[in-house]
Amino acid sequence: MIPGYPDEADLAAPTVDGWPLAERPGFWAAHWQEHFIGDDPGLLPRVWGVDEDVLPQRLDELYATPEWPVFRVALRDGAELAVVFRNFADDAGADYLVLPAGGRDAIGIASLEGHQTGPGLSWAELVAVAARQADRKRRAQTLLLLAPAFGDDSAGTPDAAAVLADAMRELGAVKDVEELAARAVSDEVDFWGHVPWVAGAPDLNLAPRNPDSPVALPPDQRHLVAELLAP
């Protein structure tokens, strides 16, 4: 179980390690099409070299199970960032959580669902979190896993696109990689697109990390998240 998640104790569900799912053909195409770039049904299967009918199978493995798949990545000082695929029948989504060390309660920084909140990561934070991982493959996996939770207009550069393209190739992308990477750092993405960051916070009222948002985290949690995600 994840401390403090979800808030309602009677809604808690058992969690399982999600990383084995990332090894299955079409996983990255399904994850990005569901949560990041969903308006071109053929692009992601083409990039990853899989048939389109594979994607629903991958999504069923994330959402149509009694357990909740969790993908954990290391932060600093013993903390982690977790992506939880929350599979309530009437309230499915992906939650991005910072897990402080010492068993303290999880801090939600983004949710991808019908009533999304975010973005949760700047481009610099995304790259920095990936760089902390143990090997080249896990660094690439972390970039692609967390990319749907980032939204930062400073990322719209050829250098940023090249970083994502390299990660996609590391994980088996075969075609139109530059096209997809360019779209990922442009504003052609789902949920919130890419927004300015002001004083270390996304300038959007959907974002828990924005102190002026109606869904703002308490100041102590915002400061801890910023510290743990700092490049």
C-alpha positions in Angstrom: 0.0 0.0 0.0 1.0 3.6 -0.6 0.8 5.8 2.6 -2.0 8.4 2.2 -3.2 7.1 -1.1 -5.9 7.2 -1.9 -7.4 9.5 0.7 -10.4 7.4 1.4 -9.2 4.3 3.2 -12.2 2.2 2.0 -11.1 2.8 -1.6 -7.6 1.4 -1.1 -6.6 -1.4 -3.6 -3.6 -3.7 -3.7 -0.8 -2.5 -5.8 1.6 -4.5 -8.0 4.9 -3.7 -9.7 4.1 -2.3 -13.1 7.5 -2.4 -14.7 7.2 -5.9 -16.2 4.3 -4.4 -18.3 6.7 -2.0 -19.9 8.5 -4.9 -21.6 5.5 -5.9 -23.6 5.2 -4.9 -27.3 3.1 -1.7 -27.7 3.2 -0.6 -24.1 4.8 2.8 -24.9 2.5 3.4 -27.8 -0.5 2.7 -25.6 0.7 4.8 -22.7 1.4 7.8 -24.9 -1.7 7.5 -27.0 -3.9 7.3 -23.9 -2.2 10.0 -21.9 -0.2 12.3 -24.2 -0.7 12.3 -27.9 -4.1 10.8 -28.7 -5.3 12.5 -31.9 -3.5 10.5 -34.5 -4.4 6.8 -34.0 -1.9 5.5 -36.5 1.2 7.5 -35.4 2.2 5.7 -32.2 1.7 2.2 -33.4 3.7 3.1 -36.5 6.5 4.6 -34.4 6.7 1.5 -32.2 6.1 -1.0 -35.0 3.0 -2.7 -33.6 -0.5 -3.3 -34.9 -3.2 -0.9 -33.6 -5.2 -3.7 -32.1 -2.3 -4.3 -29.6 -2.9 -1.0 -27.8 -6.3 -2.0 -26.2 -4.6 -5.2 -24.9 -1.9 -3.1 -23.2 -4.4 -0.7 -21.7 -6.5 -3.6 -20.4 -3.4 -4.8 -18.6 -3.1 -1.4 -16.9 -6.8 -0.9 -16.1 -8.8 -4.1 -16.3 -7.3 -5.8 -13.3 -8.2 -6.0 -9.6 -4.7 -4.6 -8.7 -3.3 -1.2 -9.5 0.0 -1.3 -11.4 2.6 1.1 -9.9 5.8 2.3 -11.6 8.4 3.7 -9.1 11.4 5.7 -9.9 14.1 7.0 -7.6 14.4 10.6 -6.5 16.9 11.9 -4.0 17.3 11.2 -0.3 15.4 7.9 -0.4 12.3 9.4 -1.9 10.5 8.1 -5.0 8.1 9.2 -7.7 5.4 6.7 -8.5 2.9 6.5 -11.3 -0.2 4.6 -10.3 -2.7 3.3 -12.8 -5.9 3.8 -10.8 -8.5 1.3 -12.2 -11.8 2.1 -10.6 -14.5 1.1 -13.1 -16.1 4.6 -13.0 -13.0 6.6 -12.2 -9.9 5.3 -14.0 -6.8 7.4 -14.5 -3.0 7.7 -13.9 -1.8 9.5 -10.8 1.7 10.9 -10.4 2.8 10.9 -6.8 5.9 12.0 -5.0 6.6 9.5 -2.2 8.8 11.2 0.5 11.2 8.9 2.5 10.3 7.6 5.9 6.7 6.4 5.0 5.2 9.9 4.9 2.0 10.4 2.9 2.1 10.5 -0.9 1.9 13.9 -2.5 -0.1 14.0 -5.8 1.4 16.3 -8.4 -0.7 15.4 -11.5 -3.6 13.2 -12.5 -4.5 12.2 -16.1 -8.2 11.5 -16.2 -11.5 13.2 -17.1 -10.8 15.9 -14.5 -7.1 16.2 -14.9 -4.7 18.1 -12.6 -1.3 19.2 -13.6 1.2 19.6 -15.1 3.4 18.1 -12.4 6.9 18.4 -13.9 8.9 21.0 -15.7 11.1 19.9 -18.6 14.3 20.3 -16.4 12.8 18.2 -13.6 11.7 15.5 -16.0 15.3 15.2 -17.5 16.8 15.4 -14.0 14.6 12.6 -12.6 15.5 10.4 -15.6 19.2 11.1 -15.2 19.1 9.8 -11.6 18.1 6.3 -12.7 20.6 3.4 -12.6 21.2 2.6 -16.3 20.5 3.8 -19.8 17.4 1.7 -20.3 15.7 2.8 -17.1 16.6 6.4 -17.8 14.8 6.1 -21.2 11.8 4.3 -19.6 11.5 7.1 -17.0 11.5 9.8 -19.6 8.7 8.1 -21.5 6.8 7.1 -18.5 6.8 10.6 -16.9 6.5 12.7 -20.1 2.7 12.9 -20.0 2.9 14.6 -16.6 5.2 17.4 -17.8 4.0 20.6 -19.4 6.6 23.3 -20.0 6.8 25.7 -22.9 10.6 25.9 -22.5 10.9 22.4 -23.8 9.9 23.3 -27.4 13.5 23.1 -28.8 15.3 20.7 -31.1 17.6 19.7 -28.2 14.6 18.6 -26.1 13.1 16.7 -29.0 16.4 14.9 -29.6 16.5 13.8 -26.0 13.1 12.2 -26.3 13.9 10.7 -29.7 17.0 9.0 -28.3 15.0 7.6 -25.4 12.4 6.2 -27.9 15.0 4.5 -30.0 16.6 3.0 -26.9 13.2 1.4 -26.2 12.6 0.1 -29.7 11.0 2.9 -31.7 11.5 2.2 -35.4 9.9 4.8 -37.6 8.9 8.5 -37.6 10.7 9.0 -34.3 11.7 12.6 -34.9 8.1 13.5 -35.9 6.7 12.1 -32.6 9.5 13.7 -30.5 8.8 17.1 -32.1 5.1 16.8 -31.3 5.8 15.8 -27.7 7.7 19.1 -27.1 5.2 21.2 -29.1 1.8 22.1 -27.9 0.2 19.2 -29.8 -0.3 17.2 -26.6 -3.3 16.2 -24.6 -4.6 17.6 -21.3 -2.8 21.0 -20.7 -0.3 21.3 -23.5 2.8 23.2 -22.5 2.6 26.2 -20.2 5.0 28.8 -18.7 6.6 28.1 -15.3 6.8 31.1 -13.0 9.0 31.0 -9.8 9.3 27.2 -10.1 5.5 26.5 -10.6 3.3 25.9 -13.6 1.2 28.9 -14.5 -2.1 27.0 -14.8 -4.9 26.7 -12.3 -5.2 23.0 -12.9 -1.8 22.4 -11.2 -1.4 21.3 -7.6 2.1 22.9 -7.7 0.7 26.3 -8.5 0.2 28.2 -5.2 -2.7 30.2 -6.7 -4.6 27.1 -7.9 -7.8 26.0 -6.3 -6.2 22.5 -6.1 -2.9 23.9 -4.7 -0.9 21.7 -2.4 -0.1 23.0 1.1 3.0 25.1 1.2 5.1 22.5 3.0 4.3 19.9 0.5 5.0 22.2 -2.5 8.4 23.1 -1.0 9.2 19.4 -0.4 8.2 18.4 -3.9 10.3 21.2 -5.4 13.3 20.1 -3.3 13.0 16.4 -4.3 12.5 17.2 -8.0 15.1 19.9 -8.3 17.6 19.4 -11.1 
